[in-house]
């Protein structure tokens, strides 16, 4: 059943779904399944597999809930064939809860109090809606000892019982929920004269079925901060018509009592619950969408191309405390540090220039990374001046996001890595390194501290963390990790490893020297056969004599890889390069080779790709980051001006683009392309270099409107 439902949802074959479920249940990680079990999954990628895994967990929780409810109703002796079928067909937790509602042990309610007073028989007679006179019948239930002093008291108690009966009707709730969702409106009203940033929501209304996720999150935050009152508006008569069609059987005196009870049930019990459910559902969908955007943005940020083999000078700008400076070599090792004072009027800019020039010349610096925080613009102007004075130099710079740098600098991880440096100097090192290798540096920071997305503080922490951690894991394993240089934090994201094994790997490396073979992994404490299977292919050993150890070829395929090379006329012991391997394999026949080696074609093609470029970094295939040599200020911008920029953040209604003026400009979704798109991510990626044109600039409000549509 699981496999069938998942196959339908993900539009895949049942055999694929069954194999993925088996692989997950066997304890395999998503990166391992995606990379090394393509024949079993039909080459599903890591993102689909991760969503599949999450959905599998949900379906199993749903099944667990279904069984619990079934057992509970059966234990009460109330299980019928109709209830069993309804439970079997229920697709959501809400449907299961609706079915269970009449049988759920209730706290004290108006209906339970009425039953204690002995009014249930009266309620049952009235609900039958015969020609019985309810007022005359109610006189038989007057009991002053139980608090039923008048016939109206008796009728009120009976109506309370009927109201709860109607409220517990799963069909009523299902139909009203559906109609409310498709015909209701989300409305908000301001609760304060000054609505602040929620001005647009002070008199707001939008259909429940059409409201955008980012507006749902904005309304929720406005309500939480007590600027707004948010509710769901729905035509009460439509709901009553649904109840009438199911529970009102005639037009006699008893029917009138049932109708009064129905109106009470709707206002007091049904609608408040459905309003909560709808708002919760809207919030869940908005949250899911926002977290997905976070994940995509983070993936694109982590997968930005590294600037390799460059000695880098990192600058963490500041006013009063000065600008912290760190020079790191090509591997990220710190060569030098300093502090300069150049941003306030009483600072010595010439002295600051002299210090930077000396560091640049002394260490042969190739590129400068400037953090985009406080005093960034003034620091960029200073660097641009230096570049202008150092004519003939190929030195360039880039302003990089320093989001999370302060979080990392104050972390135990940074303290252990740089015990002799203060927090601000650690930030300068981090800024330099994140230009050299964004992935290796950013994994040291909690993913949610990197700040890609919207309303991240409103997200369920566990759900956000789970998604972002999964993204980091996928990125790390897609790129691969040099086991001899990787930090414990980076190693911890390799499939099958985790924090404990990462520490054990580093400890082994420090005690025994660099790894020269993947076989040595088996000697690491607590790294058993399963962990070896999961991690081995993702860990690279550039120093190994075996070229396969510096590729993503898994040890389980070494024999096949060597046979492949022999078939194509290579000698793995003598040849270090295998250019033209794919062409030779294609001439022989990929299908024929796969059959001879008894392996699937996807795995064979992966091996060929790896052998053609041992040690390759998939990020090198992407466009490089945009380096600069001159500075531009916000006041320099004019409408119609054409500028190149880097996409920094993507949200539901547009994208923020860094155009080098220390205030990201907004490209509204309507300005991204001439064709209709549902989401900016259909066109843009974080880190993408784009050409934009200025629409308008508001220096006071620090707002820049941009377009990607070329002006005519």
C-alpha positions in Angstrom: 0.0 0.0 0.0 2.8 2.4 0.9 4.6 1.7 -2.4 1.5 2.2 -4.4 0.6 5.6 -2.8 4.2 6.9 -3.0 4.5 5.8 -6.7 1.3 7.7 -7.5 2.4 10.8 -5.6 5.9 10.9 -7.1 4.8 9.7 -10.5 7.2 6.8 -10.5 6.9 3.0 -11.1 5.8 0.8 -8.2 9.1 -1.2 -8.5 11.0 2.0 -7.9 9.0 2.9 -4.8 9.4 -0.6 -3.4 13.1 -0.6 -4.0 13.5 2.8 -2.4 11.5 1.8 0.7 13.7 -1.4 1.0 16.9 0.6 0.7 15.7 3.1 3.3 14.6 0.4 5.7 18.0 -1.3 5.3 19.6 1.8 6.8 21.1 3.3 3.7 21.6 7.1 3.6 19.9 9.3 0.9 23.2 10.4 -0.7 24.4 6.7 -0.9 21.1 5.6 -2.5 21.1 8.5 -4.9 24.7 7.9 -6.1 25.3 4.2 -5.8 21.9 2.5 -6.2 20.7 4.1 -9.4 19.7 0.8 -11.0 17.3 0.1 -8.1 15.8 3.6 -7.9 15.6 4.4 -11.6 18.2 7.2 -11.1 16.0 9.3 -8.8 18.0 12.3 -7.5 18.7 13.1 -3.8 16.1 15.8 -3.6 13.3 13.5 -4.7 14.6 10.7 -2.5 14.6 13.0 0.5 11.0 14.1 -0.2 10.1 10.4 -0.7 11.7 9.5 2.7 9.8 12.3 4.5 6.5 11.2 2.9 7.2 7.6 3.8 7.6 8.7 7.5 4.3 10.6 7.3 2.4 7.6 5.8 3.7 5.3 8.5 2.6 7.8 11.2 -0.8 8.0 9.5 -1.0 4.2 9.5 0.0 4.1 13.1 -2.7 6.6 14.0 -5.3 4.7 11.9 -4.5 1.5 13.8 -4.7 3.2 17.2 -8.1 4.7 16.4 -9.3 1.4 15.0 -8.2 -0.4 18.2 -9.7 2.2 20.5 -13.1 2.1 18.8 -13.1 -1.7 18.8 -12.2 -1.8 22.5 -15.3 0.4 23.2 -17.4 -2.2 21.2 -18.5 0.5 18.7 -16.6 -0.7 15.6 -18.8 -1.2 12.6 -18.1 -2.2 9.0 -19.0 1.4 8.0 -16.4 2.9 10.4 -13.8 0.4 9.3 -14.2 1.3 5.7 -14.1 5.1 6.5 -10.9 4.6 8.4 -9.4 2.6 5.6 -10.2 5.3 3.1 -9.0 8.2 5.3 -6.1 10.0 3.6 -5.2 12.6 6.2 -4.8 12.8 10.0 -7.8 15.3 10.1 -10.1 12.7 8.5 -9.1 10.1 11.0 -9.6 12.5 13.9 -13.1 13.4 12.5 -14.0 9.7 12.5 -12.7 9.2 16.0 -14.3 12.4 17.4 -17.6 10.8 18.6 -15.7 8.0 20.4 -12.9 10.1 21.9 -13.1 10.4 25.7 -14.4 13.9 26.3 -13.6 16.4 29.0 -16.6 18.0 30.7 -18.9 19.6 28.0 -22.3 21.1 28.0 -23.6 17.9 26.4 -21.9 15.7 29.0 -23.5 17.8 31.8 -26.9 17.4 30.1 -26.4 13.7 29.9 -25.6 13.5 33.6 -28.9 15.3 34.2 -30.7 12.4 32.4 -31.7 14.4 29.3 -30.2 12.1 26.7 -33.5 10.2 26.1 -35.3 13.6 25.5 -32.6 14.6 23.0 -33.0 11.2 21.1 -36.7 11.7 20.9 -36.4 15.2 19.6 -33.7 14.3 17.1 -36.1 11.7 15.5 -38.2 14.7 14.5 -41.6 13.0 14.8 -44.8 14.9 15.5 -44.0 14.7 19.2 -44.5 18.0 21.1 -41.1 18.7 22.6 -42.4 21.2 25.1 -44.9 18.7 26.6 -42.3 15.9 26.5 -39.8 18.2 28.3 -42.1 18.5 31.3 -41.3 14.8 32.0 -37.7 15.6 32.6 -38.0 18.4 35.1 -35.8 17.4 38.1 -34.9 20.2 40.5 -32.4 18.0 42.3 -30.4 17.7 39.1 -30.8 21.3 38.2 -33.5 20.9 35.6 -36.1 23.4 37.0 -38.1 24.2 33.9 -39.1 22.7 30.6 -36.8 25.2 28.9 -33.9 23.9 31.0 -34.7 20.4 29.8 -34.9 21.5 26.1 -31.7 23.5 26.4 -29.9 20.4 27.7 -31.4 18.3 24.9 -30.2 20.8 22.3 -26.7 20.7 23.8 -26.6 17.0 23.3 -27.9 17.3 19.7 -25.4 20.1 19.0 -22.6 17.8 20.0 -24.0 15.0 18.0 -24.1 17.2 14.9 -20.6 18.6 15.7 -19.2 15.1 15.9 -20.6 14.1 12.4 -17.5 13.5 10.3 -19.4 14.0 7.0 -20.7 17.4 8.2 -17.2 18.6 9.1 -15.7 17.3 5.9 -18.3 19.1 3.7 -18.2 22.4 5.6 -14.4 22.3 5.6 -14.4 21.8 1.9 -16.9 24.6 1.1 -15.2 27.0 3.6 -11.8 26.3 2.0 -13.1 27.1 -1.5 -15.5 29.9 -0.6 -14.2 31.5 2.5 -11.9 34.5 2.9 -8.9 35.2 5.1 -9.5 38.6 6.6 -7.5 40.9 8.8 -8.1 44.2 10.6 -5.6 46.4 12.4 -5.8 46.5 16.2 -3.6 49.6 16.5 -3.7 53.0 14.8 -0.2 52.6 13.6 0.0 49.3 11.7 3.7 49.7 11.0 5.0 47.2 8.4 1.5 45.6 8.4 -0.1 48.7 6.8 -1.3 46.8 3.8 -3.1 44.3 6.0 -5.1 46.7 8.1 -8.1 46.1 5.9 -7.3 42.9 4.1 -9.3 40.1 2.5 -8.3 37.3 0.2 -9.9 33.9 -0.7 -8.6 31.0 1.4 -8.0 29.0 -1.7 -5.8 31.7 -3.3 -3.9 33.4 -0.6 -0.1 33.2 -1.1 2.1 31.6 1.5 4.2 34.7 2.3 1.0 36.6 3.1 -0.1 33.9 5.4 3.2 34.1 7.3 3.0 37.9 7.3 -0.5 37.8 8.8 0.5 35.3 11.4 3.4 37.5 12.5 1.3 40.6 12.5 -1.2 38.8 14.8 1.5 37.5 17.0 2.9 41.0 17.4 -0.7 42.2 18.2 -0.9 44.6 15.2 -3.6 42.5 13.5 -6.7 40.5 14.2 -6.9 37.7 11.7 -9.9 35.4 11.0 -11.7 33.3 8.4 -14.9 34.8 7.0 -17.5 32.4 5.7 -21.2 32.6 4.7 -22.9 31.0 7.7 -26.0 30.1 5.7 -24.0 27.9 3.3 -22.8 25.9 6.3 -26.3 25.7 7.8 -27.7 24.4 4.5 -25.1 21.5 4.6 -26.2 20.7 8.2 -29.9 20.9 7.3 -29.4 18.5 4.3 -28.1 15.9 6.7 -29.8 16.4 10.0 -33.1 18.3 9.5 -35.8 15.8 8.5 -38.9 17.9 8.5 -40.6 21.2 9.6 -42.3 20.2 12.8 -41.7 21.5 16.3 -38.9 18.9 17.0 -37.2 19.9 13.7 -37.2 23.5 14.9 -35.4 22.4 18.1 -32.8 20.5 16.0 -32.3 23.5 13.8 -31.6 25.7 16.9 -29.1 23.0 18.0 -27.6 23.0 14.6 -27.0 26.8 14.6 -25.4 26.5 18.0 -23.3 23.5 16.9 -22.0 25.5 13.9 -21.2 28.8 15.8 -19.9 27.3 19.0 -18.3 24.0 18.0 -17.9 23.4 14.2 -16.8 26.8 12.7 -14.2 27.7 15.4 -12.6 24.2 14.9 -12.7 24.5 11.1 -11.3 28.0 11.2 -8.4 26.7 13.3 -7.9 23.8 11.0 -7.9 26.0 7.9 -5.5 28.5 9.4 -3.3 25.6 10.5 -3.4 24.1 7.1 -2.6 27.4 5.4 0.3 27.9 7.8 1.6 24.4 7.3 1.5 24.8 3.5 3.2 28.3 3.8 5.8 26.9 6.1 6.5 23.9 3.9 6.8 26.2 0.9 9.1 28.7 2.8 11.3 25.9 4.1 11.6 24.5 0.6 12.7 28.0 -0.6 15.2 28.0 2.3 16.5 24.7 1.1 16.9 25.6 -2.5 18.5 28.9 -1.7 20.9 27.2 0.7 21.8 24.5 -1.8 22.6 27.1 -4.4 24.7 29.2 -2.0 26.7 26.1 -0.8 27.2 25.0 -4.4 28.7 28.3 -5.6 32.0 27.7 -7.4 35.1 28.0 -5.2 37.9 30.4 -6.1 40.7 28.0 -6.0 44.5 28.4 -5.6 44.2 32.0 -4.6 45.9 33.7 -1.6 43.0 35.6 -0.1 42.8 38.7 2.2 39.6 38.8 4.3 38.2 42.0 5.7 35.6 42.1 8.4 34.6 45.8 8.3 33.8 47.9 11.4 33.7 51.5 12.6 34.8 52.0 16.2 36.6 48.7 16.6 38.3 49.0 13.3 38.4 46.6 10.3 39.9 43.1 11.1 42.2 41.7 8.5 43.3 38.1 7.8 45.4 36.6 5.0 45.0 32.9 4.2 46.9 30.8 1.8 45.4 28.6 -1.0 44.4 25.9 1.5 42.8 28.4 4.0 45.7 28.3 6.4 46.1 31.7 8.2 49.3 33.5 7.2 48.8 36.9 8.9 46.3 39.1 10.7 46.0 42.8 11.5 43.6 45.6 12.4 43.2 48.8 10.4 41.3 52.0 11.2 40.0 53.8 8.1 36.3 54.4 8.3 35.8 57.2 10.8 36.9 60.8 10.3 39.6 60.5 13.1 41.0 57.4 11.5 44.3 57.2 9.5 43.3 56.0 6.1 46.8 56.4 4.7 48.2 54.2 7.4 45.4 51.6 6.8 46.3 51.6 3.1 50.0 51.1 3.9 49.3 48.1 6.1 47.0 46.5 3.5 49.5 47.1 0.7 52.3 45.6 2.8 50.3 42.5 3.5 49.3 42.2 -0.2 52.9 42.4 -1.4 54.3 40.3 1.4 52.0 37.3 0.9 51.3 37.8 -2.9 47.6 38.2 -2.3 45.4 37.4 -5.4 41.9 38.4 -4.2 40.3 40.3 -1.4 37.0 39.3 0.3 35.0 42.1 2.0 32.2 41.3 4.5 29.0 43.0 3.6 28.1 44.2 7.1 28.7 47.5 9.0 31.1 49.9 7.3 31.3 47.6 4.3 30.8 50.4 1.8 33.6 52.6 3.2 35.9 49.5 3.3 35.1 48.8 -0.3 36.0 52.4 -1.3 39.3 52.0 0.5 40.1 48.7 -1.3 39.1 50.2 -4.7 41.5 53.1 -4.0 44.3 50.6 -3.3 43.6 48.7 -6.5 43.8 52.0 -8.4 47.1 52.8 -6.8 48.6 49.3 -7.4 48.4 49.6 -11.2 49.5 46.6 -13.1 48.3 44.3 -10.4 45.7 41.6 -11.3 44.3 42.0 -7.8 40.5 42.0 -7.6 37.9 41.9 -4.8 34.4 40.6 -4.0 31.9 41.7 -1.3 30.7 38.5 0.3 27.8 37.8 2.6 29.0 37.6 6.2 25.7 36.1 7.4 26.5 33.7 10.2 30.1 34.7 10.4 29.6 36.2 13.9 27.7 33.0 14.9 30.6 30.9 13.8 33.3 33.2 15.3 31.7 32.9 18.8 31.1 29.1 18.5 33.1 26.4 20.4 34.1 25.2 16.9 35.9 28.5 16.1 37.4 28.7 19.5 38.9 25.3 19.0 40.1 26.1 15.5 41.6 29.5 16.4 42.2 29.6 20.2 44.7 32.5 19.9 42.4 34.8 17.9 39.7 37.0 19.2 36.1 36.7 17.8 36.4 39.5 15.2 39.7 38.1 13.7 38.0 34.7 13.4 35.3 36.5 11.3 37.9 37.9 9.0 39.3 34.4 8.4 35.9 33.0 7.8 35.1 35.8 5.3 38.3 35.0 3.4 37.6 31.2 3.4 34.0 31.5 2.3 35.2 33.2 -0.9 37.8 30.4 -1.4 35.4 27.5 -0.7 31.8 28.4 0.3 30.8 24.9 1.0 33.8 24.0 3.3 33.4 27.2 5.3 29.6 27.5 5.5 29.1 24.0 6.8 30.7 25.2 10.0 27.7 27.5 10.6 24.3 26.4 11.6 22.3 26.4 8.3 19.5 28.6 9.7 22.1 31.2 10.7 23.2 31.7 7.1 20.0 33.6 6.4 18.6 32.5 3.1 14.8 32.9 2.8 12.0 34.7 4.6 10.3 34.4 8.0 12.9 31.8 9.1 12.3 32.7 12.8 8.6 31.8 12.3 9.4 28.3 11.1 9.1 25.2 13.2 12.7 24.7 14.3 12.9 21.0 14.0 11.3 21.0 10.5 13.6 23.8 9.3 16.7 22.1 10.8 15.9 18.8 9.3 15.4 20.2 5.8 18.5 22.4 5.9 20.7 19.7 7.4 19.5 17.4 4.6 20.5 20.0 2.0 24.0 20.4 3.5 24.4 16.6 3.6 23.4 16.4 -0.1 25.8 19.2 -1.1 28.7 17.8 0.8 28.3 14.4 -0.7 27.7 15.6 -4.2 31.0 17.5 -4.1 33.0 15.0 -2.2 35.4 15.6 0.7 39.2 15.4 0.8 39.6 13.2 3.9 43.1 14.5 4.5 42.2 18.2 4.8 38.5 18.3 5.8 37.5 19.7 9.2 35.5 17.5 11.6 32.4 19.6 10.9 32.7 19.0 7.1 33.3 15.3 7.6 30.3 15.0 9.9 28.0 15.6 6.9 29.5 12.7 4.8 27.0 9.9 4.4 27.2 7.4 7.3 29.6 9.4 9.4 28.2 11.9 11.8 30.0 13.9 14.6 31.5 11.0 16.5 33.0 9.2 13.5 34.2 12.6 12.1 36.2 13.2 15.3 37.6 9.6 15.2 38.7 10.1 11.5 40.5 13.4 12.4 42.1 11.7 15.5 43.3 8.8 13.3 44.7 11.2 10.8 46.6 13.2 13.4 48.0 10.1 15.0 48.9 8.1 11.8 49.5 10.9 9.2 47.6 11.3 6.0 45.4 8.6 4.6 46.8 6.8 1.5 44.1 4.3 1.0 40.3 4.0 1.6 41.0 0.6 3.1 42.5 2.5 6.1 39.0 3.7 7.0 38.2 0.2 8.3 40.8 0.8 11.0 39.0 3.8 12.4 37.3 3.3 15.8 33.6 2.6 15.5 33.6 2.8 11.7 32.0 -0.6 10.8 31.1 -2.3 7.5 27.8 -0.4 7.1 29.4 3.0 7.7 32.3 2.1 5.4 29.8 1.2 2.6 28.0 4.5 3.0 30.9 6.9 3.3 33.8 5.4 1.3 32.8 6.7 -2.1 32.3 10.3 -0.9 35.8 10.6 0.7 38.6 11.4 -1.6 42.4 10.7 -1.2 44.4 12.8 -3.6 47.6 11.3 -2.2 46.7 7.7 -3.0 48.7 5.8 -5.6 45.4 4.3 -6.8 43.7 6.9 -9.0 40.3 5.5 -8.1 40.7 6.7 -4.5 40.5 10.3 -5.7 37.2 9.8 -7.5 33.6 9.1 -6.6 34.0 5.5 -7.7 32.9 3.3 -4.8 35.3 0.5 -3.6 32.6 -2.0 -4.5 33.1 -1.0 -8.1 37.0 -1.0 -8.2 37.2 -4.3 -9.9 34.7 -3.3 -12.6 36.4 0.0 -13.1 39.8 -1.7 -13.7 38.1 -4.1 -16.1 36.5 -1.2 -17.9 39.9 0.5 -18.4 41.4 -2.8 -19.7 38.6 -3.2 -22.2 39.2 0.3 -23.4 43.0 -0.2 -23.7 44.2 1.6 -20.5 46.6 0.4 -17.8 45.6 1.7 -14.4 49.1 1.1 -13.0 50.8 3.2 -15.7 48.2 5.7 -16.9 47.2 8.6 -14.7 44.8 10.2 -17.2 42.0 8.5 -19.1 40.9 11.2 -21.5 38.7 10.0 -24.3 37.5 7.1 -22.2 33.8 7.7 -22.9 34.4 7.9 -26.7 36.3 4.5 -26.6 33.6 3.0 -24.5 30.9 4.2 -26.8 32.7 2.8 -29.8 32.8 -0.6 -28.1 29.2 -0.2 -26.9 28.1 1.0 -23.4 25.4 -1.6 -23.2 27.9 -4.4 -24.2 30.4 -3.3 -21.6 27.7 -3.0 -18.9 26.6 -6.6 -19.6 30.1 -7.9 -19.6 30.8 -6.2 -16.3 27.4 -7.3 -14.9 26.5 -3.8 -13.9 23.8 -1.2 -14.8 24.5 1.4 -17.4 23.9 4.4 -15.0 26.7 3.1 -12.7 29.0 2.4 -15.7 28.5 6.0 -17.1 29.2 7.5 -13.6 32.5 5.5 -13.4 33.5 6.7 -16.9 32.7 10.3 -16.0 34.8 10.1 -12.8 37.8 8.4 -14.5 37.9 11.0 -17.3 38.4 13.7 -14.6 39.8 12.3 -11.4 39.5 14.7 -8.5 37.0 16.8 -10.4 34.8 19.3 -8.6 31.3 19.5 -10.0 31.1 23.2 -8.9 33.8 24.1 -11.4 31.3 23.5 -14.2 29.2 26.5 -12.9 29.8 30.2 -13.8 32.5 31.7 -11.5 31.7 34.4 -8.9 31.8 38.0 -10.1 35.0 39.8 -9.0 35.2 43.6 -9.0 37.9 46.3 -9.3 35.7 49.4 -8.9 33.1 50.6 -6.4 29.6 52.0 -7.0 27.5 53.9 -4.5 23.7 54.0 -4.1 23.7 57.7 -5.0 25.3 56.8 -8.3 22.3 54.8 -9.4 20.0 56.2 -12.1 16.8 54.8 -13.6 17.6 52.8 -16.7 21.2 52.1 -15.6 22.4 48.6 -16.6 24.3 46.7 -14.0 25.5 43.2 -13.4 24.6 41.7 -10.0 24.5 38.5 -8.0 21.3 36.9 -6.8 21.6 36.9 -3.0 18.1 35.7 -1.9 15.0 34.4 -3.5 11.5 34.7 -2.0 8.0 34.0 -3.1 7.4 37.5 -4.6 10.8 38.2 -6.2 14.6 38.1 -5.7 17.1 40.4 -4.0 20.1 41.1 -6.2 23.5 42.5 -4.9 24.6 45.2 -7.4 27.5 46.3 -5.3 26.0 49.3 -3.5 25.6 47.6 -0.1 21.8 47.6 -0.4 20.3 44.7 -2.4 17.8 45.7 -5.0 14.5 43.9 -5.4 13.4 42.4 -8.7 9.7 41.8 -8.3 8.4 38.5 -9.7 6.6 40.5 -12.4 10.0 42.0 -13.5 11.9 38.8 -13.9 10.7 37.7 -17.3 8.1 38.5 -19.9 6.4 35.1 -19.5 4.2 34.1 -16.6 6.0 32.3 -13.7 4.6 30.9 -10.5 7.8 31.4 -8.5 11.1 33.2 -9.1 12.9 29.9 -8.7 11.7 28.8 -12.1 14.2 31.3 -13.6 16.7 32.3 -10.9 19.2 30.7 -8.6 21.1 32.0 -5.5 24.6 33.0 -6.6 23.5 33.5 -10.2 25.1 36.5 -12.0 22.3 38.5 -13.8 22.0 41.7 -15.8 19.5 44.1 -14.3 18.2 47.6 -15.0 17.4 50.2 -12.3 13.7 51.2 -12.1 13.8 53.5 -9.1 16.0 54.4 -6.1 14.9 55.7 -2.7 18.1 56.6 -0.8 16.2 57.6 2.4 14.3 54.4 2.6 17.2 52.4 1.1 15.0 50.8 -1.5 16.1 49.9 -5.0 13.7 48.5 -7.6 15.2 46.5 -10.4 14.0 44.8 -13.5 15.5 42.0 -15.6 13.4 43.1 -18.6 15.6 45.1 -21.0 14.1 48.6 -21.5 12.9 49.3 -25.0 
